[in-house]
Amino acid sequence: MRNRVNKILLIWCIVVTLILVGLGAFEVTRVVGKSGLFAKNAKSAPVTTSTEVLTQAENAMQWQDDWIKHDGVIYDYNEDIMTFLVMGIDKTDEEVTPVYGEINGGQADALFLLVFNPHDKTTKVIGINRNTMADVEMYDEYGNYVNTIKAQIAVQHGFGDGVEGSCDLEKRAVSNLFYQLPIHGYAAINMSAIPTINDEVGGVDVTPTFDFASGDYEFKAGETVHLDGDAAFAFLQNRDLEQIGSADKRLARQKVYLTAFIRQVIETTKSQPTLAVDIYKAISKQMVTDVSVDQLSYIASTVAGYDFNEDSLKLLKGETRLGEKFEEFYPDQNELYELFLDTFYEKVDVQG
């Protein structure tokens, strides 16, 4: 069942994605898929700097370009890791279409980095607050570059064409947030797909950790509720714009839902083995992805059996402040860097 869990996590940009499931029949293309995935990245490692002085033993070592030293420890970038960006776009259209003549590509209200590590056979998910202040590239209605400003990272998607152009911009913004981290692919779908995905698994049981109201629904802390499609949409998408920290609370709800959703998928696939394929077909018009079938085949066959649990989903730590008009989330840079190292790097054995 771990095989199914790890293949679930790439398409659904609120909490999970099901683009990887049921593609084992394409095993013949996996070698091509691997080369295609890793060829997307011009850089083999993130761009980081370290001012720490090397010891005599460290100086005697053959220093590698992708090594860094932090708090007295040397780290090596894991070049075999596979990282994907999943996005939930604040559009309710039933079909993704290009946007012409206006800057209205839709905001990326949900952002998750999905990380497959073949060395320790684990899957990790990093949740990024949509209000994270980052470098955002501004473009006019003709697609001409105007300026780069500090703004909420979610708005970067809106300065594109609503399809591949928007996704490329968002991908670059997230990569820069993580020290120009190589990202091997992306998947983005409209929020309108949430009810379909939720109902395909028979609904999801969640237990909210705090009271809140969303649309026609009221949720109580500690009271387990079964979510149908519309209720799932309300639970995951809506937030009170008048309340400071609403994006933080919504991200916490998404984490609660993710854990429950995975349990439900495991149970449903026992009686409905075609579940993933059914969902993929149902939402394909609401999705944009640059991951091809042969690349999906490589991923699906590679991540089989990787471990994923509730502790595998990490949220960026930081502070939410009220800006001139909107909320602004400032990551704790020390915590961000520690998470970055823990996820994408491995310690080097100096004695070895």
C-alpha positions as CSV (number, residue, x, y, z in Angstrom):
1,M,0.0,0.0,0.0
2,R,3.0,2.4,0.5
3,N,3.4,2.1,-3.3
4,R,0.0,3.7,-3.8
5,V,0.5,6.3,-1.2
6,N,3.7,7.6,-2.8
7,K,2.2,7.7,-6.2
8,I,-0.7,9.8,-4.9
9,L,1.2,12.9,-4.1
10,L,1.9,14.8,-7.4
11,I,-1.3,16.0,-9.0
12,W,-3.5,17.5,-6.4
13,C,-2.2,20.9,-5.6
14,I,-4.1,21.4,-2.3
15,V,-2.7,18.4,-0.6
16,V,-1.9,15.6,-2.9
17,T,-1.7,14.6,-6.5
18,L,-2.7,11.4,-8.2
19,I,-0.8,11.9,-11.4
20,L,1.7,9.1,-10.6
21,V,-0.7,6.3,-9.9
22,G,-1.4,3.4,-12.3
23,L,1.4,4.1,-14.8
24,G,3.4,1.0,-14.3
25,A,2.5,-0.2,-17.8
26,F,4.9,2.4,-19.2
27,E,8.0,0.8,-17.6
28,V,9.7,0.6,-21.0
29,T,10.0,4.4,-21.1
30,R,11.4,4.9,-17.6
31,V,15.1,5.4,-18.8
32,V,14.0,8.1,-21.2
33,G,11.9,9.6,-18.4
34,K,14.8,9.8,-16.0
35,S,17.0,11.6,-18.4
36,G,14.2,14.0,-19.3
37,L,13.5,14.9,-15.7
38,F,17.1,15.6,-14.7
39,A,17.9,17.4,-18.0
40,K,15.4,20.1,-17.0
41,N,17.8,21.6,-14.5
42,A,20.7,23.7,-15.8
43,K,22.2,23.6,-12.3
44,S,23.1,20.4,-10.5
45,A,22.8,21.9,-7.1
46,P,21.3,24.9,-5.3
47,V,23.4,28.1,-5.0
48,T,24.5,28.6,-1.4
49,T,27.5,30.3,0.3
50,S,29.3,29.5,3.5
51,T,31.7,31.7,5.4
52,E,32.7,29.0,8.0
53,V,36.4,28.3,8.2
54,L,37.5,24.7,7.3
55,T,39.5,22.6,9.7
56,Q,42.8,21.1,8.8
57,A,41.2,17.7,8.2
58,E,38.5,19.4,6.0
59,N,41.1,21.2,4.0
60,A,42.9,17.9,3.3
61,M,39.7,16.6,1.7
62,Q,38.9,16.9,-2.0
63,W,36.3,19.7,-1.7
64,Q,33.2,19.3,-4.0
65,D,31.4,22.1,-5.7
66,D,28.0,21.1,-4.1
67,W,29.4,20.8,-0.6
68,I,28.6,23.4,2.1
69,K,29.5,23.8,5.7
70,H,27.0,24.8,8.4
71,D,27.4,24.9,12.2
72,G,30.6,22.9,11.9
73,V,29.1,20.2,9.7
74,I,29.8,19.5,6.0
75,Y,26.8,18.7,3.8
76,D,26.6,17.3,0.3
77,Y,23.7,18.0,-2.0
78,N,21.7,14.9,-2.9
79,E,21.7,15.0,-6.7
80,D,19.5,11.9,-6.9
81,I,16.6,13.5,-5.2
82,M,13.5,14.4,-7.2
83,T,11.6,17.5,-6.4
84,F,8.2,18.6,-7.8
85,L,6.1,21.7,-7.2
86,V,2.3,21.2,-6.8
87,M,0.0,24.2,-7.0
88,G,-3.6,24.9,-6.3
89,I,-4.9,27.8,-8.5
90,D,-7.7,30.0,-7.3
91,K,-9.8,29.4,-10.3
92,T,-13.1,27.5,-10.5
93,D,-13.2,27.0,-14.2
94,E,-13.9,23.5,-15.4
95,E,-11.2,23.7,-17.9
96,V,-7.7,25.4,-17.9
97,T,-7.5,27.9,-20.7
98,P,-4.8,30.5,-21.6
99,V,-5.3,34.1,-20.5
100,Y,-4.6,36.8,-23.1
101,G,-4.4,40.6,-22.9
102,E,-4.6,40.8,-19.1
103,I,-2.6,39.9,-16.0
104,N,-5.0,37.4,-14.6
105,G,-3.3,34.0,-14.6
106,G,-4.7,33.1,-11.2
107,Q,-2.9,33.0,-7.9
108,A,-1.3,29.9,-6.5
109,D,-3.3,29.7,-3.3
110,A,-1.7,26.3,-2.4
111,L,2.0,25.5,-2.8
112,F,3.7,22.3,-1.9
113,L,7.1,20.9,-2.7
114,L,7.0,17.1,-3.1
115,V,10.4,15.5,-2.5
116,F,11.3,11.9,-3.3
117,N,14.6,10.7,-1.8
118,P,15.9,7.4,-3.3
119,H,18.8,7.2,-0.7
120,D,16.6,6.7,2.4
121,K,13.4,5.7,0.5
122,T,11.3,8.6,1.8
123,T,8.7,11.0,0.6
124,K,8.5,14.5,2.1
125,V,6.2,17.4,1.5
126,I,7.0,21.0,2.3
127,G,4.0,23.3,2.6
128,I,4.7,26.9,1.6
129,N,2.5,29.7,3.0
130,R,0.9,31.5,0.0
131,N,1.7,34.9,1.6
132,T,5.4,34.1,1.8
133,M,7.2,37.3,0.8
134,A,9.5,36.6,-2.1
135,D,11.0,38.1,-5.3
136,V,8.1,38.3,-7.7
137,E,8.6,39.2,-11.4
138,M,6.1,41.7,-12.8
139,Y,5.0,41.6,-16.5
140,D,2.6,43.8,-18.4
141,E,-0.4,42.6,-20.4
142,Y,1.8,41.9,-23.4
143,G,4.2,39.7,-21.5
144,N,7.0,42.3,-21.2
145,Y,9.1,42.3,-18.1
146,V,8.5,45.4,-15.9
147,N,10.2,44.9,-12.6
148,T,10.9,42.5,-9.7
149,I,9.3,43.4,-6.4
150,K,8.8,41.8,-2.9
151,A,5.3,40.4,-2.8
152,Q,3.3,37.3,-1.7
153,I,4.7,34.4,-3.6
154,A,1.2,33.2,-4.7
155,V,0.7,36.2,-7.0
156,Q,3.6,35.2,-9.2
157,H,1.4,32.8,-11.1
158,G,-0.9,35.6,-12.0
159,F,1.7,37.4,-14.1
160,G,1.7,34.6,-16.6
161,D,-0.6,33.2,-19.3
162,G,-2.6,31.0,-16.9
163,V,-1.0,27.8,-18.2
164,E,2.6,26.8,-18.8
165,G,4.0,30.4,-18.6
166,S,2.4,31.0,-15.2
167,C,3.7,27.7,-13.9
168,D,7.2,28.4,-15.1
169,L,7.1,31.8,-13.3
170,E,5.9,30.2,-10.0
171,K,8.4,27.4,-10.3
172,R,11.2,29.9,-10.6
173,A,9.9,31.9,-7.6
174,V,9.8,28.9,-5.4
175,S,13.2,27.7,-6.6
176,N,14.7,31.1,-5.7
177,L,13.1,30.9,-2.2
178,F,15.0,27.7,-1.7
179,Y,18.4,29.0,-2.8
180,Q,17.8,28.2,-6.6
181,L,16.8,24.6,-5.8
182,P,16.4,22.4,-8.9
183,I,12.8,21.5,-9.4
184,H,12.2,18.6,-11.7
185,G,8.5,19.3,-12.6
186,Y,5.2,20.9,-11.7
187,A,1.5,20.1,-11.6
188,A,-1.2,22.8,-11.1
189,I,-4.9,22.4,-11.1
190,N,-7.9,24.6,-10.5
191,M,-9.6,24.6,-7.2
192,S,-12.8,23.4,-8.9
193,A,-11.2,19.9,-9.0
194,I,-11.4,19.4,-5.2
195,P,-15.0,18.1,-5.0
196,T,-14.2,15.6,-7.8
197,I,-11.1,14.2,-6.2
198,N,-12.7,14.1,-2.7
199,D,-15.8,12.2,-3.9
200,E,-13.9,9.7,-6.0
201,V,-12.4,8.3,-2.8
202,G,-15.8,8.2,-1.1
203,G,-15.3,11.4,1.0
204,V,-12.9,12.0,3.8
205,D,-13.3,12.0,7.6
206,V,-11.4,14.9,9.3
207,T,-11.2,16.2,12.9
208,P,-10.6,20.0,12.9
209,T,-8.2,21.3,15.5
210,F,-10.0,24.6,15.9
211,D,-13.5,26.1,15.3
212,F,-14.2,27.9,12.0
213,A,-17.0,28.6,9.6
214,S,-16.7,28.4,5.8
215,G,-19.6,29.2,3.5
216,D,-22.6,27.1,4.6
217,Y,-20.5,24.9,6.8
218,E,-19.4,25.1,10.4
219,F,-16.6,23.0,11.8
220,K,-16.0,22.3,15.5
221,A,-12.6,21.5,17.1
222,G,-12.4,17.8,18.1
223,E,-15.6,16.8,16.2
224,T,-15.0,14.4,13.4
225,V,-17.0,15.2,10.2
226,H,-17.3,13.3,6.9
227,L,-16.6,15.7,4.0
228,D,-18.4,15.3,0.7
229,G,-17.2,17.3,-2.3
230,D,-18.6,20.7,-1.4
231,A,-17.7,20.4,2.2
232,A,-14.2,19.4,1.3
233,F,-13.9,22.5,-0.9
234,A,-15.1,24.7,2.0
235,F,-12.7,23.0,4.4
236,L,-9.7,23.4,2.2
237,Q,-10.1,26.6,0.1
238,N,-12.0,29.2,2.1
239,R,-10.5,31.6,4.6
240,D,-11.5,34.8,6.4
241,L,-9.7,37.6,4.7
242,E,-10.5,39.9,7.6
243,Q,-8.7,37.7,10.1
244,I,-4.9,38.0,10.5
245,G,-3.2,34.7,10.0
246,S,-6.0,33.1,8.0
247,A,-3.6,31.6,5.4
248,D,-1.6,30.0,8.2
249,K,-4.7,28.3,9.6
250,R,-5.8,27.2,6.2
251,L,-2.5,25.6,5.6
252,A,-2.8,23.7,8.9
253,R,-6.2,22.5,7.8
254,Q,-4.7,21.2,4.6
255,K,-2.2,19.2,6.6
256,V,-5.0,17.6,8.6
257,Y,-6.9,16.8,5.4
258,L,-3.8,15.3,3.7
259,T,-3.3,12.7,6.5
260,A,-6.9,11.7,6.4
261,F,-7.1,11.6,2.6
262,I,-4.2,9.2,2.3
263,R,-5.8,6.8,4.8
264,Q,-9.0,7.0,2.7
265,V,-7.2,6.4,-0.6
266,I,-5.5,3.3,0.8
267,E,-8.8,1.9,1.9
268,T,-10.7,2.8,-1.3
269,T,-8.1,1.2,-3.6
270,K,-8.7,-2.1,-2.0
271,S,-12.1,-2.3,-3.8
272,Q,-11.4,0.2,-6.6
273,P,-7.9,-0.5,-8.0
274,T,-8.5,1.9,-10.9
275,L,-9.1,4.8,-8.5
276,A,-6.0,6.9,-9.5
277,V,-6.6,6.5,-13.2
278,D,-10.3,7.4,-12.8
279,I,-9.3,10.6,-10.9
280,Y,-6.6,11.5,-13.4
281,K,-9.1,11.3,-16.3
282,A,-11.8,13.2,-14.4
283,I,-9.6,16.3,-13.7
284,S,-7.2,16.3,-16.7
285,K,-8.9,19.4,-18.2
286,Q,-8.4,21.3,-15.0
287,M,-4.7,20.6,-14.8
288,V,-1.4,21.9,-16.2
289,T,1.8,19.8,-15.8
290,D,5.1,19.6,-17.5
291,V,5.7,16.0,-16.4
292,S,5.4,13.6,-19.4
293,V,4.2,10.0,-19.5
294,D,7.7,8.6,-19.7
295,Q,8.8,10.8,-16.8
296,L,5.7,9.7,-14.8
297,S,6.6,6.1,-15.5
298,Y,10.1,6.6,-14.1
299,I,8.8,8.3,-11.0
300,A,6.1,5.7,-10.4
301,S,8.5,2.8,-10.6
302,T,11.1,4.5,-8.6
303,V,9.1,5.7,-5.5
304,A,7.4,2.4,-4.9
305,G,7.6,1.6,-1.2
306,Y,8.9,4.9,-0.1
307,D,7.9,5.9,3.4
308,F,5.4,8.7,4.1
309,N,3.7,9.5,7.3
310,E,2.2,12.5,9.1
311,D,5.6,13.7,10.2
312,S,6.8,13.8,6.6
313,L,4.8,16.9,5.9
314,K,6.6,20.1,7.1
315,L,5.3,23.7,7.1
316,L,7.6,26.7,6.8
317,K,7.9,28.4,10.2
318,G,7.8,32.2,10.4
319,E,5.8,35.2,11.3
320,T,2.6,36.6,9.7
321,R,2.3,40.4,9.7
322,L,-0.4,42.7,8.3
323,G,1.1,44.8,5.5
324,E,-0.4,47.9,4.0
325,K,-3.2,46.0,2.4
326,F,-2.6,42.2,2.8
327,E,-1.0,39.6,5.0
328,E,2.7,39.1,4.7
329,F,4.5,35.9,5.8
330,Y,8.2,36.1,6.6
331,P,9.9,32.7,7.0
332,D,12.3,32.3,9.8
333,Q,15.5,32.2,7.7
334,N,17.4,30.0,10.2
335,E,14.5,27.5,10.3
336,L,14.2,27.6,6.5
337,Y,17.9,26.9,6.0
338,E,17.8,24.0,8.5
339,L,14.8,22.5,6.7
340,F,16.5,23.0,3.4
341,L,19.6,21.1,4.5
342,D,17.7,18.4,6.3
343,T,15.6,17.7,3.1
344,F,18.0,18.1,0.2
345,Y,21.4,17.4,1.7
346,E,23.4,14.7,3.4
347,K,26.1,14.9,6.0
348,V,29.6,14.2,4.8
349,D,31.7,11.8,6.9
350,V,34.9,13.8,7.4
351,Q,36.6,10.9,9.1
352,G,35.9,8.5,6.2
